[in-house]
């Protein structure tokens, strides 16, 4: 279980990105976070694994206070928490397989990674992860040669090889067309349903939320203003919609 307790993040320039945010995520949930750009979605996800340091509050993962961990403890916990980035976060000049192997950095000797050395068994893991996302034939291509959808699939393969129990996905389909978006979300759904990986995913589009989420949290100006299930999203009133997206927001397609 993940518990976020009274989480606040204030940046050095005075911007308050999160304001006293509290919620829990049960094991095996597919929780989607919705809200406008700048509502705090990315900051929240990055605080959970301390890519960004929270200003106040606690993040408890399986009874471990992540916010209190030293560097060694954080390294151990991050083995269980994968991250899929909106901007892919690949090393473009390196082969695809080395980008995937980056997901094993928490398990191997750090000096090996400096020399791009990984044991044979790790290479086999990487190829299996690429097979899962349909990219085994691209293993030795440069990452820069891939399309946007392929790069995001590499990002998912990098998360798969990590064998996470919790996966954070920050707008993983924001730059993709609708067909590719469903393809990427389908990979995340299979991780959730077949591997039991708990998913926290930020999304913009309510049609994707309705299709993939088991539960939803809505953020506005760093505060939680909505919580509900997939069914609640389908029955969302105009008032609830505007509470998340603002008074001038309009719902397309009803």
C-alpha positions as CSV (number, residue, x, y, z in Angstrom):
1,X,0.0,0.0,0.0
2,X,1.0,3.6,-0.7
3,X,0.0,6.4,1.7
4,X,0.6,10.0,0.9
5,X,0.1,12.1,4.0
6,X,-0.3,15.9,4.0
7,X,2.2,16.3,1.1
8,X,3.2,19.9,0.3
9,X,5.8,21.1,-2.2
10,X,6.9,24.7,-2.4
11,X,9.6,25.5,-5.0
12,X,12.5,27.9,-4.4
13,X,10.8,30.6,-6.4
14,X,7.8,30.5,-4.1
15,X,5.5,28.4,-6.4
16,X,3.2,26.2,-4.3
17,X,2.8,23.0,-6.5
18,X,1.1,20.8,-3.9
19,X,-1.0,21.8,-0.9
20,X,-1.7,19.3,1.9
21,X,-2.3,16.3,-0.4
22,X,-3.4,13.1,1.2
23,X,-4.6,9.8,-0.3
24,X,-4.0,6.0,-0.3
25,X,-3.4,3.6,-3.1
26,X,-4.2,-0.1,-2.5
27,X,-2.1,-2.9,-3.9
28,X,-3.1,-3.7,-7.5
29,X,-5.0,-0.4,-8.2
30,X,-4.8,1.5,-11.4
31,X,-5.1,5.1,-10.1
32,X,-5.2,7.9,-12.6
33,X,-4.5,11.5,-11.6
34,X,-6.2,14.2,-13.7
35,X,-6.1,17.9,-13.9
36,X,-4.9,20.9,-15.9
37,X,-1.3,21.4,-16.8
38,X,0.3,23.0,-13.7
39,X,-2.2,21.4,-11.3
40,X,0.6,19.4,-9.6
41,X,0.3,16.0,-11.3
42,X,4.0,15.7,-12.3
43,X,5.3,17.1,-9.1
44,X,3.2,14.6,-7.1
45,X,4.5,11.6,-9.0
46,X,8.1,12.9,-8.8
47,X,7.8,13.5,-5.0
48,X,6.6,9.9,-4.5
49,X,10.0,8.5,-5.4
50,X,11.9,11.7,-4.4
51,X,13.0,12.8,-7.9
52,X,11.7,16.0,-6.3
53,X,12.1,16.5,-2.6
54,X,8.8,17.3,-0.8
55,X,8.6,20.4,1.4
56,X,6.3,18.8,4.0
57,X,4.4,15.6,4.6
58,X,5.2,11.9,4.4
59,X,5.1,9.2,1.7
60,X,4.7,5.7,3.1
61,X,5.3,2.7,0.8
62,X,4.7,-0.7,2.4
63,X,5.3,0.8,5.9
64,X,8.5,2.5,4.8
65,X,8.7,6.3,5.1
66,X,10.3,7.2,1.8
67,X,10.7,10.8,2.9
68,X,13.0,9.7,5.8
69,X,15.3,7.5,3.8
70,X,19.0,8.1,3.3
71,X,20.6,7.6,-0.1
72,X,21.2,3.9,0.4
73,X,17.7,3.3,1.6
74,X,16.2,5.3,-1.2
75,X,18.2,3.2,-3.7
76,X,16.7,0.0,-2.3
77,X,13.2,1.3,-2.4
78,X,13.5,2.7,-5.9
79,X,14.1,-0.9,-7.1
80,X,10.4,-1.4,-6.4
81,X,9.2,1.8,-8.0
82,X,9.4,2.2,-11.8
83,X,8.9,5.5,-13.7
84,X,7.6,6.1,-17.2
85,X,8.4,9.7,-18.3
86,X,6.3,11.8,-20.7
87,X,9.5,12.9,-22.5
88,X,10.8,9.3,-22.7
89,X,14.0,10.2,-20.9
90,X,16.2,8.0,-23.1
91,X,19.9,8.4,-24.0
92,X,19.4,9.0,-27.7
93,X,22.9,8.1,-28.8
94,X,22.9,4.7,-27.1
95,X,21.4,1.4,-28.4
96,X,17.9,0.6,-27.3
97,X,19.0,-2.4,-25.2
98,X,21.4,-0.2,-23.1
99,X,18.5,2.2,-22.4
100,X,16.4,-0.8,-21.2
101,X,19.3,-2.1,-19.1
102,X,19.2,1.3,-17.2
103,X,16.3,-0.2,-15.4
104,X,18.7,-2.6,-13.6
105,X,21.0,0.0,-12.2
106,X,19.6,-0.5,-8.8
107,X,20.6,-4.2,-8.9
108,X,24.1,-4.2,-10.4
109,X,27.5,-2.8,-9.5
110,X,27.4,0.9,-10.3
111,X,30.9,0.8,-11.8
112,X,29.6,-1.8,-14.4
113,X,27.1,0.7,-15.7
114,X,29.8,3.4,-16.2
115,X,31.5,1.0,-18.6
116,X,28.2,-0.1,-20.1
117,X,28.8,-3.6,-18.8
118,X,25.9,-5.8,-17.8
119,X,26.1,-9.6,-17.2
120,X,24.6,-11.9,-19.8
121,X,21.6,-12.7,-17.7
122,X,20.7,-9.0,-17.6
123,X,20.9,-8.8,-21.4
124,X,18.5,-11.7,-21.6
125,X,16.1,-9.8,-19.2
126,X,16.3,-6.8,-21.4
127,X,15.6,-8.7,-24.6
128,X,12.6,-10.4,-22.9
129,X,11.3,-7.0,-21.8
130,X,11.6,-5.7,-25.4
131,X,9.9,-8.8,-26.7
132,X,7.0,-7.9,-24.3
133,X,6.5,-4.5,-25.9
134,X,7.2,-5.8,-29.5
135,X,10.6,-4.2,-30.0
136,X,13.0,-7.1,-29.8
137,X,14.1,-6.4,-33.4
138,X,15.1,-2.9,-32.4
139,X,17.4,-3.9,-29.5
140,X,20.6,-2.7,-31.3
141,X,19.2,0.3,-33.0
142,X,20.1,3.8,-31.7
143,X,17.3,5.2,-29.6
144,X,17.3,8.3,-31.7
145,X,16.2,6.2,-34.7
146,X,12.8,5.3,-33.1
147,X,9.4,6.9,-33.4
148,X,7.7,8.6,-30.4
149,X,5.6,5.5,-29.8
150,X,8.5,3.2,-30.0
151,X,10.5,5.4,-27.6
152,X,7.7,5.2,-25.1
153,X,7.6,1.4,-25.4
154,X,11.3,1.4,-24.6
155,X,10.5,3.4,-21.5
156,X,8.0,0.8,-20.5
157,X,10.5,-2.1,-21.2
158,X,12.9,-0.2,-19.0
159,X,10.3,-0.2,-16.2
160,X,9.4,-3.9,-16.8
161,X,13.0,-5.0,-16.4
162,X,13.1,-3.3,-13.1
163,X,10.4,-5.7,-11.8
164,X,8.6,-2.9,-10.0
165,X,5.7,-3.4,-7.5
166,X,4.7,0.3,-8.1
167,X,4.8,2.1,-11.5
168,X,4.5,5.8,-11.8
169,X,3.7,7.1,-15.3
170,X,3.8,10.8,-16.0
171,X,1.6,11.7,-19.0
172,X,2.9,8.7,-20.9
173,X,0.7,9.3,-24.0
174,X,0.6,13.1,-24.1
175,X,2.6,13.4,-27.3
176,X,1.0,10.3,-29.1
177,X,-1.9,10.0,-31.4
178,X,-5.1,8.2,-30.1
179,X,-4.2,4.8,-31.6
180,X,-0.7,4.8,-30.1
181,X,-2.1,6.1,-26.8
182,X,-4.3,3.1,-26.4
183,X,-1.5,0.8,-27.4
184,X,0.8,2.3,-24.7
185,X,-2.0,2.3,-22.1
186,X,-2.7,-1.3,-23.0
187,X,0.9,-2.3,-22.0
188,X,0.4,-0.6,-18.7
189,X,-2.9,-2.3,-18.2
190,X,-1.3,-5.7,-18.8
191,X,1.4,-5.0,-16.2
192,X,-1.4,-4.1,-13.8
193,X,-3.7,-7.1,-14.5
194,X,-1.2,-9.8,-15.3
195,X,1.8,-8.9,-13.1
196,X,-0.2,-7.2,-10.2
197,X,1.8,-4.0,-10.6
198,X,0.2,-1.0,-8.9
199,X,-0.1,1.9,-11.3
200,X,-0.2,5.6,-10.7
201,X,-0.7,7.4,-14.0
202,X,-1.4,11.1,-14.9
203,X,-3.6,11.7,-17.9
204,X,-5.4,14.5,-19.7
205,X,-8.0,12.7,-21.7
206,X,-11.2,11.4,-19.9
207,X,-11.8,8.8,-22.5
208,X,-8.6,7.1,-21.5
209,X,-9.4,7.6,-17.8
210,X,-12.8,5.9,-18.3
211,X,-11.2,3.0,-20.1
212,X,-8.2,2.2,-17.9
213,X,-8.6,3.7,-14.4
214,X,-10.0,1.8,-11.4
215,X,-9.9,5.0,-9.4
216,X,-9.4,8.7,-10.1
217,X,-8.0,11.7,-8.3
218,X,-8.5,15.2,-9.6
219,X,-6.0,18.0,-8.8
220,X,-6.5,21.7,-9.2
221,X,-3.9,24.2,-8.1
222,X,-2.1,21.6,-6.0
223,X,-5.1,20.4,-4.1
224,X,-7.3,17.3,-4.4
225,X,-10.7,18.5,-5.6
226,X,-12.1,15.2,-6.8
227,X,-12.0,11.4,-6.0
228,X,-14.0,8.7,-7.6
229,X,-14.1,5.4,-9.5
230,X,-14.2,4.7,-13.2
231,X,-18.0,4.6,-13.0
232,X,-18.0,8.0,-11.2
233,X,-16.0,9.5,-14.1
234,X,-18.6,8.3,-16.6
235,X,-21.3,9.9,-14.5
236,X,-19.3,13.1,-13.9
237,X,-21.5,16.2,-13.7
238,X,-20.7,19.5,-15.4
239,X,-20.2,21.0,-11.9
240,X,-17.6,18.3,-11.0
241,X,-15.9,18.7,-14.4
242,X,-15.5,22.5,-13.9
243,X,-14.3,21.9,-10.3
244,X,-11.3,20.2,-11.8
245,X,-10.8,22.1,-15.1
246,X,-12.2,25.5,-14.3
247,X,-15.4,27.4,-15.0
248,X,-14.6,28.1,-18.6
249,X,-13.8,24.4,-19.4
250,X,-16.1,22.7,-21.9
251,X,-16.7,19.0,-22.2
252,X,-16.4,17.6,-25.8
253,X,-18.7,14.8,-26.9
254,X,-20.9,15.1,-23.8
